Amino acid sequence: MPDLSRLFEPFYIGRVEVPNRIVMPPMDTCYAGPRGEVTEQHVAYYEARARGGAGLIVVEASYVEERGRITFGEIGIHHDELVPALAKLADTIKLYGSRAAIQLIHGGVQANVPEPVGPSAVARRMIPPAKTPRELTTEEVEGLVECFARAALRAKTAGFDMVELHGTHGYLINQFLSPLTNRRADKYGADRGLFALEILQRVKELCGTSFPVIVRLCADEFIEGGIDLEYAKRVAKRLVEEGGRRRPEVRTLEDALRGLPRGRPVEASELTLISHWVRERGIRTVGDLIREAKER
Ligand SMILES: Cc1cc2nc3c(=O)[nH]c(=O)nc-3n(C[C@H](O)[C@H](O)[C@H](O)COP(=O)(O)O)c2cc1C
């Protein structure tokens, strides 16, 4: 008989105290409405689990953009209009003393959409038939980092104590991590852990470094040439060491200019785009520093 004496002792995830060590993992219920909205059926289902006394309840996989939707009845967390119903769910779970987390997912090639996307055009699917995704452009991948981070912010706004990134079961983050499905020639292929790392860093940037993020990682794909335990351990260590680090506040425009053709003048419309890019990320520019100095 295992020693269960500590089962009802609290523990911490980051700074969040979890009242006991019983954790309910995410499990799709397929109870959501057609637009991905949380329903009364969800609230009743999770209320019963919270009343049962689980210390932490991780609400089922919720899609961060339409192209990542896996199944009918899946919760969506891709739009602000979904937040009030998510808030009701988080409140209900917390009413009974449980801590509330929600899992964020993008299905990639496993999404049930007409044209699934993925890191590379490699046919693969846990549940047959295999489909070949369209390879995402670098800009689209950067956009998806933002989708995950915005979804995390919605979760925080709705009152969830933390989020979980779905990094396994062959879904998009797993597809980026795996040598079997990621054959990209850009930075996200040269460094297969970059997608997960950037998501984590951007979530911390938007939600604050003290907002906990759990990553459900694939530790072994059990396929020749796929993720193995040693690689998964390195990814986990890196996410812990580098994931919470904030990006520097003041940067050059190099990142913003990347991708523009070299050697031709930058047009006014492009300058506007660059300016938006910089502002949206909360980056302080030299101009900001000069203005601040003058105001002091
Ligand atoms: C109906 C069902 C739905 C599931 N949905 C999810 C999910 O949304 N996200 C996830 O990461 N795992 C999901 N899982 C996997 C579970 O979280 C869990 O890892 C799995 O049931 C193995 O745990 P067990 O050995 O305690 O059953 C699901 C499992 C089941 C049975």
The ligand as a MOL file (V3000), in Angstrom:
LIG
                    3D

  0  0  0     0  0            999 V3000
M  V30 BEGIN CTAB
M  V30 COUNTS 31 33 0 0 0
M  V30 BEGIN ATOM
M  V30 1 C -12.6340 11.0650 -22.7330 0
M  V30 2 C -11.2170 11.5520 -22.5640 0
M  V30 3 C -10.9110 12.8390 -22.9400 0
M  V30 4 C -9.6100 13.3210 -22.7960 0
M  V30 5 N -9.3210 14.6270 -23.1100 0
M  V30 6 C -8.0770 15.1060 -22.9040 0
M  V30 7 C -7.7750 16.4770 -23.1090 0
M  V30 8 O -8.6410 17.3050 -23.4280 0
M  V30 9 N -6.4960 16.8770 -22.9310 0
M  V30 10 C -5.5110 16.0180 -22.5170 0
M  V30 11 O -4.3620 16.4420 -22.3810 0
M  V30 12 N -5.7840 14.7310 -22.2620 0
M  V30 13 C -7.0240 14.2620 -22.4170 0
M  V30 14 N -7.2990 12.9620 -22.1100 0
M  V30 15 C -6.2640 12.1600 -21.4560 0
M  V30 16 C -6.4310 12.2310 -19.9390 0
M  V30 17 O -6.1370 13.5290 -19.4570 0
M  V30 18 C -5.5020 11.2390 -19.2150 0
M  V30 19 O -4.1780 11.5410 -19.5190 0
M  V30 20 C -5.7860 9.8280 -19.6280 0
M  V30 21 O -7.1320 9.5110 -19.3590 0
M  V30 22 C -4.8610 8.8440 -18.8850 0
M  V30 23 O -5.0490 8.9520 -17.5070 0
M  V30 24 P -5.5980 7.7120 -16.7070 0
M  V30 25 O -4.5120 6.6850 -16.8440 0
M  V30 26 O -5.7170 8.2470 -15.3070 0
M  V30 27 O -6.8970 7.3980 -17.3640 0
M  V30 28 C -8.5950 12.4820 -22.2560 0
M  V30 29 C -8.9390 11.1770 -21.8750 0
M  V30 30 C -10.2150 10.7180 -22.0250 0
M  V30 31 C -10.5290 9.3350 -21.5720 0
M  V30 END ATOM
M  V30 BEGIN BOND
M  V30 1 1 1 2
M  V30 2 1 2 3
M  V30 3 2 2 30
M  V30 4 2 3 4
M  V30 5 1 4 5
M  V30 6 1 4 28
M  V30 7 2 5 6
M  V30 8 1 6 7
M  V30 9 1 6 13
M  V30 10 2 7 8
M  V30 11 1 7 9
M  V30 12 1 9 10
M  V30 13 2 10 11
M  V30 14 1 10 12
M  V30 15 2 12 13
M  V30 16 1 13 14
M  V30 17 1 14 15
M  V30 18 1 14 28
M  V30 19 1 15 16
M  V30 20 1 16 17
M  V30 21 1 16 18
M  V30 22 1 18 19
M  V30 23 1 18 20
M  V30 24 1 20 21
M  V30 25 1 20 22
M  V30 26 1 22 23
M  V30 27 1 23 24
M  V30 28 2 24 25
M  V30 29 1 24 26
M  V30 30 1 24 27
M  V30 31 2 28 29
M  V30 32 1 29 30
M  V30 33 1 30 31
M  V30 END BOND
M  V30 END CTAB
M  END
